[in-house]
Amino acid sequence: MPLALHLLAVAVFAMGTSEFMLAGLVPDIAASLDVSVGAAGLLTSAFALGMIVGAPLMAALARWWPVRASLLCFVLVFAAAHVAGALTTSFAVLLITRVIAALANAGFLAVALSTAATLVAADQKGRALAVLLSGTTVATVAGVPGGAILGTVLSWRATFWAIALLCLPAAFGVIKGIPARVGKAPRDTPAGSSLRSEIAQLAMPRLVLVMLLGALVNAATFATFTFLAPIVTDTAGMGELWVSVVLVLFGVGSFLGVTLAGRLSDQRPGIVIAVGGPLLLLGWVALATLAAQPVALLLLVFAQGTLSFALGSTLIARVLYAAAGAPTMGGSYATAALNIGAAGGPVVAAATLGADAGDLGPVWVSGLLVTVALLIALPLGRFIAPRVGQAVR
């Protein structure tokens, strides 16, 4: 894989850390800015909403700029938003900075995904995606726990400063890793790739279908991931320190899943879906049934992290293949699918916390969402993941 992809992954790591780090910082932010914990939780929702809206919006605007300029602009805006967030004493201002950071994150990821497809051979989009998403998975392994520790030892503001500093090597990587000639204005793109024609790709059944499946699987992933802490401490009866261990295990599994899928999703996507999908469903059922046993919980969290990201990254790679007729907007469609799931899954899961299932309600939601995805995907396997060489239209 080109060095440029690995350098882009550094920026994805910084942005992924920022996206997930608030889970451990919300109480401190609430106390510092004199707002309720519930209000502080809106920072997460604002970021997710900015990602969903920002992906197609920022990708459309970036069509007019060279790729390197677009990526550098998004990284610098992202860094500036975190500097402003670290300095402010106003919750309203902090909320605005989170939206701005999300827009920059969405724009960067959308352009990076589209760019990745141009830096590799036409049949290696899955491997390119795996390299980029490794930045996100490493963020769950190291960035999020590191941010939580930094916030505990110093303050939540120190974590914001750390994210801003991480953007500096990411910006350097963009300058050094992305050739200036990559990416031209729309007038220089191939015929048929006008903004209107690229948006029209959303009418293609295959593209809509793989976006839906990607969103469902990602929703299942984040439905449980968001509420792992009470499962660890209350259901399994483990100490609070084990929460970080469980999160790291999930992150290590997700990194392994993305890496393995990157080598299969290009040539054998049907196998990943047909085998990984049912195993993922069985894993959620097993987790909901055995979560009270600490050893089983640890093993299953690792397994589910692996399977979730293997299947999810494969489906997102299929989005890039299905959106081949949208060279500058395809990455935004993949980004939107990811974040619709990341935002929607926890909302549905939260509604079950007061029900009879208690802390395990989110796990059953994850199982239900994967079931829906399988009922759609398995009968349409050849349509979703055609054989190598078969036209994708």
C-alpha positions in Angstrom: 0.0 0.0 0.0 1.3 3.5 -0.8 2.9 5.5 2.0 0.3 8.2 1.5 -2.4 5.9 2.8 -0.5 5.3 6.0 0.1 9.0 6.5 -3.6 9.7 6.0 -4.3 7.0 8.6 -2.4 9.2 11.2 -5.0 12.0 10.7 -7.8 9.4 10.9 -6.3 8.3 14.2 -6.4 11.8 15.6 -10.0 12.4 14.4 -11.2 9.0 15.6 -9.7 9.7 19.0 -11.6 13.0 19.1 -14.9 11.3 18.1 -14.8 8.7 20.8 -12.9 10.4 23.6 -15.9 12.3 25.0 -17.4 9.0 26.5 -14.9 9.4 29.4 -14.8 13.2 29.6 -18.5 14.1 29.8 -18.7 14.3 33.6 -15.7 16.5 33.9 -16.9 18.8 31.1 -20.3 19.1 32.8 -18.7 20.0 36.1 -16.2 22.4 34.5 -18.8 24.3 32.4 -21.6 24.1 35.0 -24.1 22.1 32.9 -25.8 18.8 33.5 -24.3 15.5 32.4 -27.2 15.1 30.0 -26.5 18.5 28.4 -22.8 17.7 28.1 -23.8 14.4 26.3 -25.2 16.6 23.5 -21.6 17.2 22.5 -21.5 13.6 21.2 -24.8 13.9 19.4 -23.6 17.2 17.8 -20.5 15.6 16.5 -22.4 12.6 15.0 -24.9 15.0 13.4 -22.1 17.1 11.9 -20.5 13.9 10.5 -23.7 12.8 8.8 -24.5 16.2 7.3 -20.9 17.2 6.7 -19.8 14.2 4.6 -21.7 14.9 1.4 -21.7 18.7 2.0 -17.9 19.0 2.5 -17.2 16.5 -0.3 -19.3 18.6 -2.7 -17.4 21.8 -1.7 -14.1 20.0 -1.9 -14.7 19.1 -5.6 -13.5 22.6 -6.5 -10.1 22.2 -4.7 -7.1 20.0 -5.3 -7.1 16.9 -3.0 -4.0 17.9 -1.0 -5.4 21.4 -0.4 -8.7 20.0 0.7 -7.2 17.5 3.1 -4.8 20.0 4.6 -7.6 22.5 5.1 -9.8 20.0 6.9 -6.9 19.0 9.2 -6.1 22.5 10.1 -9.7 23.5 10.7 -10.1 20.4 12.9 -7.0 21.4 14.9 -8.3 25.0 15.3 -11.7 23.8 16.5 -9.9 21.8 19.3 -7.8 24.8 20.3 -10.9 26.9 20.6 -12.6 24.1 22.5 -9.7 23.9 24.9 -9.8 27.7 25.6 -13.5 28.3 25.9 -15.4 28.6 29.2 -18.8 28.6 27.3 -20.7 25.4 26.7 -22.4 26.9 23.7 -19.0 27.7 22.1 -17.8 24.2 22.9 -20.9 22.8 21.2 -20.2 24.9 18.1 -16.6 23.8 18.0 -17.7 20.1 18.1 -19.9 20.7 15.1 -17.1 22.4 13.2 -14.7 19.6 14.1 -17.2 17.1 12.9 -17.7 18.9 9.6 -13.9 18.9 9.1 -13.6 15.3 10.1 -16.4 14.3 7.7 -14.9 16.3 4.9 -11.4 14.8 5.5 -12.7 11.2 5.7 -14.9 11.6 2.6 -12.1 13.0 0.5 -9.6 10.5 1.9 -11.8 7.6 1.1 -12.3 8.8 -2.5 -8.6 9.5 -2.8 -7.6 6.1 -1.5 -9.5 4.5 -4.3 -7.3 6.5 -6.8 -4.0 5.6 -5.1 -4.4 1.8 -5.6 -5.4 -0.6 -8.3 -9.1 -0.8 -9.1 -9.4 -4.1 -7.3 -7.7 -3.0 -4.1 -10.2 -0.6 -2.6 -10.9 -2.9 0.3 -7.2 -3.0 1.3 -6.9 0.7 1.0 -10.0 1.2 3.2 -8.5 -1.2 5.7 -5.4 1.0 6.0 -7.5 4.1 6.5 -9.8 2.5 9.0 -6.8 1.2 11.0 -6.4 4.8 12.2 -9.9 4.5 13.7 -9.3 1.1 15.3 -6.0 2.2 16.8 -7.8 5.2 18.2 -10.1 2.8 20.1 -7.1 0.8 21.3 -4.7 3.6 22.3 -6.2 7.0 21.6 -9.4 6.8 23.6 -7.9 5.2 26.8 -5.0 7.6 26.5 -7.3 10.5 26.2 -9.3 9.3 29.3 -6.1 9.0 31.3 -4.9 12.4 30.3 -8.2 13.9 31.1 -8.2 12.3 34.6 -4.6 13.3 35.4 -4.8 16.8 34.0 -8.1 17.9 32.7 -10.5 17.5 29.7 -8.9 20.6 28.2 -5.5 18.8 28.1 -7.1 16.1 25.9 -8.3 18.7 23.5 -4.8 20.2 23.3 -3.4 16.8 22.6 -5.7 16.2 19.7 -4.7 19.6 18.2 -1.1 18.6 18.5 -1.7 15.3 16.8 -3.0 17.2 13.8 0.5 18.6 13.2 2.1 15.4 12.0 -1.1 14.6 10.2 -0.9 17.9 8.3 2.8 17.2 7.5 1.8 13.8 6.2 -0.7 15.3 3.9 1.8 17.7 2.5 4.5 15.1 2.0 2.4 12.1 1.1 -0.2 13.4 -1.3 1.1 14.5 -4.7 0.0 18.0 -5.7 -1.2 16.7 -9.0 -3.8 14.3 -7.4 -7.2 15.8 -7.7 -8.4 18.5 -10.0 -11.4 20.8 -10.2 -14.6 19.3 -11.5 -13.9 20.7 -15.0 -10.9 18.4 -15.2 -12.7 15.2 -14.0 -13.8 12.6 -16.5 -17.0 13.2 -18.5 -20.1 12.1 -16.6 -18.7 12.9 -13.2 -20.5 16.2 -12.6 -21.9 16.8 -9.2 -25.4 16.1 -10.4 -24.4 12.8 -12.0 -22.6 11.7 -8.9 -25.6 12.5 -6.7 -27.7 10.6 -9.2 -25.7 7.5 -8.3 -27.7 7.4 -5.1 -30.6 6.1 -7.1 -28.6 2.9 -7.9 -30.2 0.0 -5.9 -26.8 -1.7 -5.2 -25.4 1.5 -3.7 -28.4 2.1 -1.6 -28.4 -1.5 -0.4 -24.8 -1.7 0.7 -25.1 1.7 2.4 -28.1 0.4 4.3 -26.3 -2.8 5.3 -23.2 -0.9 6.3 -25.3 1.4 8.5 -27.1 -1.5 10.1 -23.9 -3.4 11.0 -22.2 -0.2 12.3 -25.4 0.6 14.3 -25.2 -2.8 15.9 -21.5 -2.3 16.7 -22.0 1.1 18.5 -25.2 0.1 20.2 -23.2 -2.2 22.4 -19.9 -0.4 22.4 -21.4 2.8 23.7 -22.8 0.9 26.8 -20.1 -1.6 27.5 -19.1 0.1 30.8 -22.3 -0.8 32.8 -22.2 -4.4 31.4 -18.6 -4.7 32.7 -19.2 -3.2 36.1 -22.8 -4.2 36.9 -23.6 -7.3 34.9 -20.2 -9.0 35.1 -19.4 -7.4 38.5 -15.9 -6.4 37.5 -14.1 -3.3 38.8 -14.1 0.0 37.0 -10.5 -0.5 35.9 -11.7 -3.4 33.8 -13.7 -1.0 31.6 -10.6 0.2 30.0 -9.3 -3.3 29.5 -12.5 -4.3 27.8 -12.4 -1.3 25.5 -8.8 -2.1 24.6 -9.8 -5.7 23.8 -12.6 -4.5 21.6 -10.2 -2.1 19.9 -7.5 -4.8 19.3 -10.2 -7.0 17.9 -11.5 -4.3 15.6 -7.9 -3.7 14.3 -7.5 -7.4 13.6 -10.9 -7.5 11.9 -10.2 -4.6 9.6 -6.7 -6.0 8.7 -8.1 -9.5 7.9 -11.0 -8.1 5.9 -8.8 -5.8 4.0 -7.2 -8.9 2.4 -10.5 -10.6 1.7 -13.0 -7.9 0.9 -11.7 -7.1 -2.6 -11.5 -10.7 -4.0 -13.9 -12.6 -1.6 -16.4 -10.2 -0.2 -19.2 -12.7 -0.4 -17.4 -15.1 1.9 -16.8 -12.4 4.5 -20.5 -11.6 4.5 -21.9 -15.1 4.3 -19.5 -16.4 7.1 -18.9 -13.3 9.2 -22.5 -12.2 9.3 -24.0 -15.3 11.0 -21.0 -15.6 13.3 -21.5 -11.9 14.3 -25.1 -12.6 15.1 -24.3 -15.7 17.2 -21.6 -13.6 19.0 -24.2 -11.0 20.1 -26.6 -13.7 21.3 -23.7 -15.4 23.2 -22.7 -12.1 24.7 -26.2 -11.3 25.9 -26.4 -14.7 27.4 -23.0 -15.1 29.0 -22.1 -11.5 29.9 -22.3 -12.2 33.6 -19.3 -14.5 33.3 -16.1 -12.3 33.2 -13.9 -14.7 31.1 -16.7 -15.2 28.6 -17.3 -11.4 28.5 -13.6 -10.7 27.7 -13.4 -13.3 25.0 -16.6 -12.3 23.3 -15.9 -8.6 23.4 -12.6 -9.4 21.5 -14.4 -11.7 19.0 -17.2 -9.2 18.4 -14.8 -6.4 17.8 -13.0 -8.5 15.2 -16.2 -9.7 13.5 -18.0 -6.3 13.6 -15.2 -4.4 11.9 -14.4 -7.2 9.5 -18.0 -7.3 8.2 -18.5 -3.5 8.6 -15.4 -2.6 6.7 -16.2 -5.1 3.9 -19.6 -3.5 3.4 -18.2 0.0 3.4 -15.7 -1.2 0.8 -18.6 -2.4 -1.3 -20.0 1.2 -1.0 -16.8 2.5 -2.7 -17.1 -0.2 -5.4 -20.8 0.5 -6.0 -20.1 4.3 -6.1 -17.4 4.0 -8.8 -19.4 6.4 -10.9 -19.1 9.0 -8.2 -15.3 9.5 -7.9 -15.4 12.6 -5.7 -18.6 11.8 -3.7 -18.3 8.1 -3.2 -16.2 8.6 0.0 -18.9 10.8 1.4 -21.5 8.1 0.9 -19.4 5.6 2.8 -18.8 8.1 5.5 -22.5 8.9 5.8 -23.3 5.2 6.1 -20.8 4.7 8.8 -22.0 7.6 10.9 -25.7 7.1 10.4 -25.1 3.7 12.1 -22.8 5.2 14.8 -25.4 7.8 15.7 -28.5 5.7 15.3 -27.4 2.5 17.1 -26.8 4.1 20.5 -30.1 6.0 20.3 -32.1 2.7 19.8 -30.0 0.9 22.4 -30.5 3.7 25.0 -34.3 3.2 24.7 -33.9 -0.4 26.0 -31.9 0.5 29.2 -35.0 0.9 31.3 -36.7 -2.2 30.0 -36.6 -5.8 31.4 -33.3 -6.6 29.6 -31.5 -3.9 31.7 -27.9 -3.4 30.9 -28.0 -6.1 28.3 -30.7 -4.4 26.2 -28.2 -2.8 23.9 -26.6 -6.2 23.2 -30.0 -7.6 22.1 -30.5 -4.5 20.0 -27.1 -5.3 18.3 -28.3 -8.9 17.6 -31.6 -7.6 16.2 -29.9 -5.1 13.9 -27.5 -7.8 12.5 -30.5 -10.1 12.0 -32.2 -7.5 9.9 -29.0 -7.0 7.9 -28.6 -10.7 7.3 -32.3 -11.1 6.2 -31.6 -8.5 3.6 -28.0 -9.5 2.6 -28.0 -13.3 2.4 -30.7 -13.7 -0.3 -28.9 -10.9 -2.4 -25.3 -12.0 -1.9 -24.4 -12.1 -5.6 -26.0 -8.7 -6.1 -24.2 -7.1 -3.2 -20.8 -8.7 -3.8 -20.5 -9.8 -7.4 -17.6 -12.1 -8.4 -14.3 -10.5 -9.4 -14.6 -9.2 -13.0 -18.4 -9.0 -12.9 -19.7 -5.5 -13.7 -20.9 -3.5 -10.8 -23.8 -1.5 -12.0 
